[in-house]
């Protein structure tokens, strides 16, 4: 006899847990099924070398929505987030560097351009005004494009009206900036504001994070924008570290779900979504167990859901075709390293606040563009982009006394290598290159590495279901955003099959550890079931 529940959630990543919490709070019986032995998806903390723990994939906190934090009482369930003591550190050569953060950015930028330093405040205000408009839409279901006549369209027209009101409140400067940021490249946007390479590199890095593109690719300015709408402990735009790593977030979420009666099962690999009479009716696990449900919500990449778990004959042909073309692949190569000592940067060798910052090895937009061009041709950048965080400078629970852990978030690598090569045979070579890249700026770094964990795009796909290593569950391009995420006509978290929903980062507002897709999807499921 099959088990029964109100809602089955496929995938216990952070959005799946958020969705489960809100459904259970509304009185629904919810079961979360996670393939791996631990919940959290890509937001997990693991020991990767004896005595050394780190956030394995996602690695820093800002975008997690404050409404989700408050409703789930994540702090009450043990979550503690601390702010970096500096924002970003950009080593340029053996003598020069840029260190940004509260109270220091303007003086640092003035070392390279007095004009740029004077423009920083205006740039910040303009970006904040745009971000405020975006923030207002994060926890709102996008207007959906529907067929079926005027009565079917009325609810969506109302949603469009509510979304339009946010834009109507904005003045013409904000509207023009919105247009520019959604359509321009980050390079063009930043070149219009600043003249010096270092500040453009620090801001422009956000445009290539998880984005397999040049900073001069049209649309990359939005990816920059996507990374600045967060906050830490009420401070807008700040970035921080979860004590205990990113797994502390999802473990707190799991506790909040358990307190609401959610059943969470790990080691539960879903092999099929049951389709009966044109709708989702439950799931079948790899071992043959069947769980029947009134609704199924998927936290997976939409490409995995619709190509692996559902009979293609049950989907509308045009929808299936567009899902097959849904673009994934973020050019990310992820490493965690155990260090016997802190790196000593030639340009700033002493320990200090810069060790708590996001350390960016990519001194200019031109460097980033060449990295992308290299990857397209060769498979990986000859001079890659590396962001390094050393969370043990803020959290001594992660490493033995006197030792440290570092997260290396590396761009650009090709999601699929050219000429038939496999990531399995090249991952060690590329990992060596990433360490050498940091070592050029901190000559003790390579010798300090006592252990390392390597996650190529293929590793990220196998381990976390990140198709092509895509940390966003699909490219953040204009044709895959808002009402068109993942496919136009299904931007409201509802799949083409009744009773089937999407609650992961492949829906609005996209990737990052936000919780917003799970929050929004739960609201729509509750509308339909309650």
TIDREN-79619 format. One line per field, with one value per residue (C-alpha): residue in one letter; y, x, z. Coordinates in pm, whole numbers, padded with zeros to 5 digits, always signed. Example, Ala and Ser with C-alpha at 12.3 -4.5 7.8 and 13.67 -1.06 7.14 Angstrom:
BEGIN
resn c(A;S)
py c(-00450;-00106)
px c(+01230;+01367)
pz c(+00780;+00714)
//
This chain:
BEGIN
resn c(X;X;X;X;X;X;X;X;X;X;X;X;X;X;X;X;X;X;X;X;X;X;X;X;X;X;X;X;X;X;X;X;X;X;X;X;X;X;X;X;X;X;X;X;X;X;X;X;X;X;X;X;X;X;X;X;X;X;X;X;X;X;X;X;X;X;X;X;X;X;X;X;X;X;X;X;X;X;X;X;X;X;X;X;X;X;X;X;X;X;X;X;X;X;X;X;X;X;X;X;X;X;X;X;X;X;X;X;X;X;X;X;X;X;X;X;X;X;X;X;X;X;X;X;X;X;X;X;X;X;X;X;X;X;X;X;X;X;X;X;X;X;X;X;X;X;X;X;X;X;X;X;X;X;X;X;X;X;X;X;X;X;X;X;X;X;X;X;X;X;X;X;X;X;X;X;X;X;X;X;X;X;X;X;X;X;X;X;X;X;X;X;X;X;X;X;X;X;X;X;X;X;X;X;X;X;X;X;X;X;X;X;X;X;X;X;X;X;X;X;X;X;X;X;X;X;X;X;X;X;X;X;X;X;X;X;X;X;X;X;X;X;X;X;X;X;X;X;X;X;X;X;X;X;X;X;X;X;X;X;X;X;X;X;X;X;X;X;X;X;X;X;X;X;X;X;X;X;X;X;X;X;X;X;X;X;X;X;X;X;X;X;X;X;X;X;X;X;X;X;X;X;X;X;X;X;X;X;X;X;X;X;X;X;X;X;X;X;X;X;X;X;X;X;X;X;X;X;X;X;X;X;X;X;X;X;X;X;X;X;X;X;X;X;X;X;X;X;X;X;X;X;X;X;X;X;X;X;X;X;X;X;X;X;X;X;X;X;X;X;X;X;X;X;X;X;X;X;X;X;X;X;X;X;X;X;X;X;X;X;X;X;X;X;X;X;X;X;X;X;X;X;X;X;X;X;X;X;X;X;X;X;X;X;X;X;X;X;X;X;X;X;X;X;X;X;X;X;X;X;X;X;X;X;X;X;X;X;X;X;X;X;X;X;X;X;X;X;X;X;X;X;X;X;X;X;X;X;X;X;X;X;X;X;X;X;X;X;X;X;X;X;X;X;X;X;X;X;X;X;X;X;X;X;X;X;X;X;X;X;X;X;X;X;X;X;X;X;X;X;X;X;X;X;X;X;X;X;X;X;X;X;X;X;X;X;X;X;X;X;X;X;X;X;X;X;X;X;X;X)
py c(+00000;+00339;+00602;+00918;+01286;+01624;+01748;+01569;+01793;+01649;+01778;+01897;+02201;+02530;+02627;+02287;+02331;+02683;+02565;+02275;+02505;+02740;+02454;+02286;+02615;+02634;+02295;+02067;+01733;+01755;+01506;+01619;+01364;+01420;+01193;+01267;+01155;+01514;+01790;+02128;+02077;+02293;+02478;+02220;+02201;+01891;+01773;+01755;+01685;+01544;+01822;+02072;+02162;+02408;+02511;+02266;+02449;+02775;+02963;+03308;+03478;+03788;+03704;+03498;+03685;+03851;+03754;+03388;+03424;+03579;+03347;+03033;+03177;+03062;+03250;+03075;+02745;+02822;+03032;+03307;+03521;+03752;+04028;+04038;+04302;+04416;+04363;+04285;+04267;+04296;+04227;+04393;+04338;+04309;+04661;+04771;+04656;+04778;+04705;+04794;+04809;+05045;+05360;+05266;+05231;+05597;+05652;+05327;+05412;+05760;+05590;+05512;+05788;+06092;+06121;+05764;+05818;+06120;+05922;+05633;+05788;+05871;+05523;+05364;+05575;+05501;+05128;+05126;+05291;+05021;+04743;+04871;+04818;+04467;+04381;+04468;+04196;+03916;+03770;+03821;+03575;+03712;+03785;+03469;+03456;+03235;+03111;+03048;+03384;+03693;+03520;+03306;+03617;+03839;+03721;+03768;+04113;+04203;+04069;+04269;+04576;+04524;+04474;+04775;+04994;+04933;+05061;+05350;+05476;+05497;+05820;+05839;+05801;+05469;+05349;+05434;+05264;+04956;+04939;+04976;+04713;+04458;+04503;+04633;+04452;+04508;+04641;+04907;+05004;+05035;+05205;+05473;+05539;+05484;+05519;+05307;+04932;+04822;+04951;+04827;+04485;+04466;+04565;+04373;+04046;+04017;+04006;+03690;+03499;+03186;+03347;+03183;+03508;+03804;+04112;+04273;+04026;+04209;+04129;+04068;+04392;+04218;+03942;+04220;+04358;+04012;+03992;+04323;+04297;+04109;+04210;+04079;+04141;+04436;+04598;+04622;+04506;+04342;+03990;+03759;+03414;+03166;+03032;+02663;+02720;+02728;+02401;+02596;+02770;+02455;+02268;+02554;+02531;+02156;+02218;+02477;+02227;+01949;+02180;+02218;+01844;+01809;+01460;+01480;+01170;+01149;+00880;+00900;+00909;+00998;+00823;+00917;+01160;+00967;+01116;+01016;+01175;+01458;+01552;+01470;+01216;+01132;+00990;+00658;+00613;+00429;+00132;+00102;+00270;+00480;+00792;+00933;+01305;+01575;+01782;+01739;+02030;+02004;+02182;+02042;+02222;+02230;+02048;+01753;+01748;+01752;+01541;+01278;+01233;+01278;+01083;+01320;+01213;+01370;+01717;+01964;+01933;+02301;+02309;+01997;+02147;+02469;+02285;+02087;+02422;+02572;+02705;+02585;+02602;+02866;+02806;+02741;+02536;+02504;+02412;+02390;+02385;+02309;+02550;+02516;+02896;+03209;+03324;+03618;+03850;+04029;+04358;+04332;+04053;+04107;+03951;+04194;+04266;+04184;+03817;+03823;+03975;+03827;+03809;+03860;+03757;+03938;+04290;+04426;+04371;+04299;+04015;+03872;+03899;+03713;+03444;+03384;+03380;+03129;+02901;+02906;+02803;+02586;+02463;+02673;+03009;+03022;+03306;+03226;+03443;+03328;+03453;+03320;+03342;+03230;+03177;+03043;+03402;+03464;+03115;+02912;+02605;+02514;+02427;+02315;+02590;+02793;+02637;+02765;+02669;+02858;+02850;+02903;+03000;+02992;+03120;+03054;+02692;+02538;+02341;+02082;+02059;+02087;+01805;+01532;+01571;+01479;+01678;+01352;+01345;+01718;+01828;+01784;+01986;+02272;+02257;+02298;+02603;+02762;+02721;+02858;+03159;+03249;+03164;+03434;+03692;+03501;+03299;+03084;+02968;+02655;+02521;+02591;+02365;+02040;+01910;+02000;+01916;+01964;+02014;+02053;+02143;+01770;+01702;+01976;+01820;+01467;+01564;+01844;+01823;+02151;+02087;+02197;+02315;+02590;+02742;+02931;+02632;+02812;+03119;+03457;+03596;+03808;+03512;+03305;+03558;+03678;+03554;+03353;+03151;+02870;+02896;+03169;+03062;+02883;+03165;+03120;+02806;+02580;+02315;+02214;+01918;+01990;+01927;+01971;+02275;+02414;+02568;+02588;+02842;+02766;+02988;+03359;+03529;+03286;+03153;+03219;+03115;+03337;+03117;+03336;+03068;+02831;+03104;+03206;+02852;+02762;+03056;+02933;+02571;+02683;+02886;+02576;+02322;+02528)
px c(+00000;+00140;+00211;+00004;+00062;-00068;+00252;+00573;+00875;+01147;+01484;+01582;+01782;+01718;+01424;+01262;+01290;+01149;+00857;+00792;+00789;+00526;+00308;+00321;+00248;-00069;-00177;-00070;+00100;+00441;+00715;+01058;+01263;+01638;+01864;+02181;+02244;+02205;+01957;+02068;+02141;+02439;+02421;+02597;+02900;+03120;+03458;+03665;+04004;+04066;+03988;+03888;+03524;+03386;+03086;+03122;+02949;+02766;+02995;+02880;+02564;+02378;+02080;+01886;+01558;+01495;+01126;+01225;+01478;+01215;+00923;+01131;+01301;+01634;+01824;+01614;+01710;+02081;+02175;+02430;+02567;+02866;+02964;+03300;+03530;+03612;+03409;+03659;+04036;+04184;+04558;+04683;+05058;+05342;+05281;+04926;+04588;+04231;+04049;+03680;+03439;+03249;+03452;+03744;+03635;+03653;+04007;+04121;+03972;+04129;+04471;+04385;+04141;+04018;+03734;+03618;+03630;+03402;+03156;+03119;+02841;+02629;+02687;+02580;+02264;+02162;+02219;+02032;+01730;+01719;+01773;+01480;+01251;+01386;+01353;+00983;+00933;+01134;+00851;+00586;+00465;+00540;+00242;+00187;+00109;-00199;-00444;-00811;-00980;-01032;-01146;-00834;-00625;-00786;-00577;-00259;-00366;-00405;-00057;+00080;-00091;+00069;+00412;+00361;+00280;+00630;+00781;+00534;+00654;+01009;+01129;+01260;+01624;+01547;+01348;+01633;+01884;+01662;+01653;+02030;+02097;+01864;+02001;+02360;+02680;+02832;+03144;+02951;+02762;+03080;+03281;+03013;+03072;+03442;+03783;+04015;+04047;+04051;+03708;+03556;+03708;+03564;+03216;+03238;+03329;+02967;+02866;+03065;+02990;+02815;+02774;+02962;+03010;+03238;+03169;+03106;+02829;+02494;+02273;+02562;+02479;+02169;+02386;+02580;+02249;+02133;+02426;+02363;+02001;+02092;+02168;+02331;+02172;+01975;+02268;+02179;+02435;+02658;+02803;+02873;+02954;+02722;+02897;+02942;+02927;+02636;+02509;+02415;+02147;+01987;+02018;+01830;+01570;+01537;+01475;+01208;+01041;+01054;+00893;+00602;+00567;+00739;+00869;+01223;+01373;+01735;+01872;+01537;+01615;+01308;+01306;+00966;+00680;+00354;+00122;-00243;-00525;-00299;-00178;+00092;-00027;+00289;+00638;+00820;+01153;+01455;+01379;+01027;+00838;+00539;+00426;+00090;+00019;-00228;+00063;+00430;+00675;+01019;+01326;+01533;+01671;+01371;+01579;+01624;+01259;+01110;+01366;+01449;+01147;+00849;+00739;+00795;+00466;+00282;+00420;+00300;+00535;+00633;+00702;+00921;+01112;+01185;+01292;+01535;+01682;+01677;+02031;+02241;+02612;+02783;+03153;+03226;+03512;+03481;+03757;+03800;+04151;+04294;+04576;+04856;+04880;+04722;+04835;+05074;+05000;+05306;+05118;+04976;+05160;+05046;+04727;+04437;+04078;+04153;+04175;+03801;+03708;+03623;+03971;+03942;+04222;+04116;+04262;+04053;+03748;+03986;+04142;+03792;+03706;+04024;+03943;+03609;+03761;+04024;+03763;+03553;+03853;+04059;+03812;+03944;+04109;+04487;+04469;+04149;+03933;+03950;+03758;+03893;+03727;+03895;+03594;+03810;+03925;+03568;+03481;+03743;+03517;+03613;+03983;+04235;+04394;+04640;+04518;+04259;+04018;+03964;+03689;+03804;+03529;+03688;+03578;+03591;+03578;+03365;+03068;+03141;+03500;+03574;+03715;+03547;+03765;+03626;+03643;+03733;+04070;+04150;+04018;+04352;+04538;+04289;+04297;+04675;+04627;+04384;+04629;+04916;+04698;+04659;+05022;+05140;+04999;+05064;+05386;+05339;+04992;+05079;+05307;+05040;+04782;+04765;+04443;+04199;+03853;+03785;+03443;+03449;+03127;+03070;+03128;+02879;+02623;+02668;+02678;+02424;+02219;+02366;+02331;+02651;+02773;+02510;+02482;+02165;+01967;+01963;+02123;+01999;+01932;+01637;+01467;+01491;+01381;+01070;+00757;+00977;+01156;+01182;+00939;+00694;+00347;+00479;+00641;+00386;+00556;+00294;+00405;+00201;+00063;-00196;-00068;+00296;+00489;+00842;+00998;+01370;+01612;+01493;+01195;+01166;+01375;+01652;+01964;+02154;+02063;+01755;+01461;+01240;+01141;+01038;+00840;+00659;+00586;+00436;+00196;+00069;+00036;-00162;-00394;-00467;-00499;-00662)
pz c(+00000;-00099;+00164;+00134;+00212;+00100;-00065;-00162;-00215;-00436;-00318;+00029;-00075;+00100;-00123;-00073;+00303;+00289;+00078;+00317;+00620;+00479;+00356;+00697;+00870;+00659;+00796;+00511;+00560;+00392;+00309;+00184;-00011;-00042;-00252;-00053;+00306;+00435;+00358;+00235;-00134;-00227;+00109;+00326;+00554;+00545;+00668;+00350;+00515;+00864;+01112;+00842;+00769;+00517;+00312;+00026;-00259;-00177;+00055;+00166;+00295;+00183;-00036;+00223;+00252;+00591;+00578;+00552;+00834;+01061;+00976;+01019;+01330;+01196;+01464;+01727;+01564;+01598;+01296;+01357;+01073;+01115;+00874;+00698;+00844;+00489;+00175;-00100;-00138;-00487;-00507;-00827;-00829;-00578;-00446;-00521;-00394;-00344;-00017;+00001;+00289;+00515;+00582;+00360;-00004;-00104;+00024;-00135;-00474;-00457;-00477;-00840;-00936;-00744;-00995;-00929;-00554;-00591;-00804;-00559;-00351;-00654;-00798;-00470;-00445;-00803;-00761;-00428;-00591;-00857;-00605;-00395;-00695;-00744;-00374;-00389;-00652;-00492;-00283;-00548;-00809;-01157;-01384;-01586;-01958;-01988;-02247;-02188;-02233;-02026;-01705;-01693;-01753;-01489;-01190;-01393;-01505;-01139;-01063;-01355;-01216;-00872;-01026;-01250;-00952;-00812;-01133;-01155;-00816;-00950;-01108;-01463;-01356;-01189;-01490;-01725;-01497;-01482;-01860;-01877;-01612;-01771;-02122;-02108;-02028;-01685;-01860;-02049;-01733;-01524;-01800;-01801;-01431;-01361;-01526;-01308;-01351;-00983;-00883;-01208;-01140;-00787;-00900;-01227;-01057;-00946;-01312;-01386;-01066;-01184;-01525;-01812;-02002;-02054;-01841;-02182;-02271;-02305;-02007;-01767;-01585;-01444;-01292;-01117;-00990;-00877;-00636;-00458;-00340;-00021;+00335;+00653;+00993;+00851;+00670;+00301;+00048;+00309;+00289;+00578;+00707;+00877;+01185;+01114;+00739;+00498;+00639;+00952;+00744;+00611;+00942;+01108;+00830;+00886;+01257;+01174;+00941;+01200;+01455;+01210;+01161;+00824;+00747;+00605;+00449;+00333;+00106;-00076;-00448;-00656;-00992;-01128;-01082;-01111;-01374;-01364;-01566;-01678;-01330;-01076;-00821;-00629;-00679;-00708;-00529;-00666;-00441;-00580;-00295;-00401;-00219;-00327;-00285;-00379;-00507;-00596;-00569;-00727;-00593;-00882;-01184;-01425;-01686;-01448;-01344;-01691;-01878;-01612;-01385;-01616;-01920;-02215;-02365;-02072;-02150;-02413;-02710;-02724;-02350;-02371;-02663;-02472;-02157;-02374;-02482;-02129;-02086;-01795;-01727;-01516;-01583;-01216;-01072;-00694;-00448;-00073;+00069;+00412;+00502;+00756;+00772;+00629;+00285;+00286;-00003;-00138;-00163;+00194;+00379;+00737;+00871;+00884;+00788;+00424;+00525;+00609;+00272;-00062;-00215;-00590;-00825;-01144;-01167;-01456;-01674;-01962;-01759;-01702;-02071;-02169;-01913;-02084;-02432;-02317;-02167;-02482;-02691;-02459;-02195;-01909;-01855;-01884;-01631;-01437;-01215;-00853;-00554;-00226;+00113;+00435;+00665;+00948;+01010;+01131;+01256;+01445;+01454;+01097;+01135;+01400;+01607;+01399;+01072;+00825;+00551;+00227;-00033;-00392;-00632;-00975;-01317;-01613;-01715;-01988;-01851;-02121;-02240;-02613;-02827;-02627;-02318;-01978;-01656;-01481;-01659;-01633;-01291;-01109;-01374;-01346;-00965;-00979;-01202;-00957;-00669;-00880;-00967;-00600;-00532;-00774;-00533;-00207;-00256;+00056;-00047;-00244;+00029;+00293;+00121;+00318;+00167;-00107;-00235;-00607;-00765;-01143;-01328;-01378;-01007;-00915;-01148;-01017;-00651;-00625;-00945;-01073;-01446;-01621;-01281;-01296;-00949;-01050;-01191;-01527;-01683;-01554;-01900;-02006;-02179;-01859;-01598;-01417;-01602;-01842;-01572;-01660;-01956;-02053;-01945;-01634;-01439;-01157;-01013;-01175;-01425;-01732;-01532;-01264;-00915;-01018;-00896;-00910;-00598;-00680;-00822;-01175;-01093;-01007;-00871;-00962;-00795;-00478;-00124;-00103;-00003;-00221;-00479;-00201;-00026;-00343;-00458;-00120;-00148;-00486;-00370;-00065;-00290;-00496;-00215;+00059)
//
